[in-house]
Structures are given as C-alpha cells and as structure tokens.
Amino acid sequence: MITLKTSNGKNTGAFYIQSKGDNAGRPLKTPIPNCFVVHTDVENAYQIVYSLFVARRFQRLIMGSVIPFIRLREAQELLQDYFKLTY
C-alpha cells in the first residue's frame, strides 16, 4: 500500500516526490519545499517510483505553463494503480 500527502516541512515518510518544477515526479531521499511525502510498506518502492520517473510515466500528469506541477490526487492514483497491479 502506498499513500501520498503534501509536505508541510515537518512530516516525514519513507521518501518524497517532487511536486513542482521541471523534474516533477522525481523521487527524493530528503524533503524539499515543494514535495509529497510517501508512506508505504513496500520495501523497494523508491526504486519503483524512480523507474516510473525515468520511464516518464509522470510526464502526462504535469500541468502548468509557467511553473509545471503535478496534482496530489493524480499522482496518488498513478502510484496506487501501479502498485495494485504489481503487488
């Protein structure tokens, strides 16, 4: 199971996903101001999300013309669908 929440700078999780900018969707080991917090019980979830980022699966979710961003709900649906199929 995998869940995403918006980071407020104080909450921690297994890893983080960048939510704004040109690299939106990139998994991170340390939080940044614009990121989602990932809570999961899957041990290799970081590597799976990184492979989804490299395969450009997040690219279709990126919106915005000046500052590209990903919506929380859409990123969560992508990850839940993928993890439901694989686990």
Disulfide bonds with the S-S distance in Angstrom:
none
